[in-house]
């Protein structure tokens, strides 16, 4: 147990400074100075029993936002950082070096706007976590490069598909697949379909500036079309996980704001059209908004929220946007929401059997609770793999992977020496339809093999009423078995 009374004494001996006590991955300010710190940082003031005659006021913050909060306190006085086994470090108020511009650029991106617009402090919290380079992110980057090349050749340069093939072969990125090329061709066609006249201005991979509403905010639009009185934004999505909707999409609206900010002075734009093109799952979504509506949203919603988010202020608000937050596994607000629901749900049930509306309520909470449990588990794994501990838990070796040959050629030689023939030890089979799509391209497979493909009906699954798929008809599905 750490004796905090000596740090309280240090604070009392330095009334004009903020004494910050470093305890594991947390920082605390004690005593009367904690009240001032809580007000400056807009944090909740609590109290703690440290062995003094009375409970001592306390305010604290985790390590991953410590730099921001320490710099903020230094604007209001000297700071002394200390803790068990640490020599006190004095940071004078004249040494403060806030860098909100760089932080805001890193924090408030258009792609993460759904999260920070709903949960402003998550922007600062997420900064402490690495942005891993995964197989999926690399695939997405490559797919966008291929799509840009294709669109430039087809739309901007005006070449036909016959002319595009050798150009694409020459400019093809290493690792690009036939499926990527198919999707890129479809993307170029989609852009072409939305060009209504020869006077249309088409911009690909265009950087736009929405900093009048978001501190140092800018992004890159996949495609911008300006024609007549309409500005069109098209966003290319290569992912297959979840269909992305353009309806009230904050990322798209921020891109539109940036484009309007950059080009609105030169064109008389009154209407904004926003399109999501997600070819691998046949998802096309569109939405429209007037310039007046967009500017009202920017002024009343985006600007005040972005100002809070850039400073790490505001309230944490758990919701569907937590899915994209790296801080979810350590978020106290998300933990509080999920645990309180589980703990108090039984108190609202008057009978042993759940009524249909209660089942619906549980189902509505399931995605958030499942997400929370997975992220907490992932965070615990990361913590222990990094050498720290989680009380009552340890890392063990999981299920072993499938067996595989170290060297297939040597295996074949050994079996042939033992008298086995090639027919005994090898097999030949066709690629599956999905694998064939990747190998030959979807268009080729559709043209040559569509009549040879069979597909089983999907099993019934639960979905909210807002789901676009038709309701499962059990009777109709049963009748198919007799057809």
Order of alpha helices (4+ residues) and beta strands (2+ residues): alpha-beta-beta-alpha-beta-beta-alpha-beta-beta-alpha-alpha-alpha-alpha-alpha-alpha-beta-beta-beta-alpha-beta-beta-alpha-alpha-alpha-alpha-alpha-alpha-alpha-alpha-alpha
